[in-house]
């Protein structure tokens, strides 16, 4: 039971590290950028300019 628990812990750490590396790779390549956000942001009715 102890040997299988160690194997499962090492395997879960390895999979977690792999997922983190894939996330960093995707973030570095710009996969999470929002190219369409600015054109919709100007249509929001937020009165941040001082109008009351």
C-alpha positions in Angstrom: 0.0 0.0 0.0 2.8 2.4 0.8 4.6 1.9 -2.5 1.5 2.5 -4.6 0.8 5.7 -2.6 4.3 7.0 -3.3 3.8 6.2 -7.0 0.4 8.0 -7.1 1.9 11.1 -5.3 4.8 11.3 -7.8 2.4 10.8 -10.7 0.1 13.6 -9.5 3.0 15.9 -9.0 4.3 15.2 -12.5 0.9 15.8 -14.0 0.4 19.0 -12.1 3.8 20.2 -13.3 3.0 19.3 -16.9 -0.3 21.2 -16.7 1.4 24.2 -15.3 4.1 24.2 -18.0 1.4 23.9 -20.7 -0.4 26.9 -19.2 2.7 28.9 -19.1 3.5 28.0 -22.7 0.0 29.0 -23.8 0.1 32.3 -21.9 3.5 33.1 -23.4 2.2 32.5 -26.9 -0.8 34.9 -26.3 -3.6 32.3 -26.2 -5.4 34.2 -23.5 -5.3 37.6 -25.1 -8.6 39.2 -26.0 -8.4 40.8 -29.4 -12.1 41.7 -29.5 -12.5 43.2 -26.1 -11.6 46.9 -26.9 -14.3 47.2 -29.6 -17.0 46.1 -27.2 -15.6 48.0 -24.2 -16.4 51.3 -25.9 -20.1 50.4 -26.0 -20.4 50.0 -22.3 -22.6 52.5 -20.4 -20.1 53.1 -17.7 -20.1 56.8 -16.6 -16.5 57.0 -15.5 -16.0 60.3 -17.3 -17.8 62.4 -14.6 -21.3 62.6 -16.1 -24.0 62.3 -13.4 
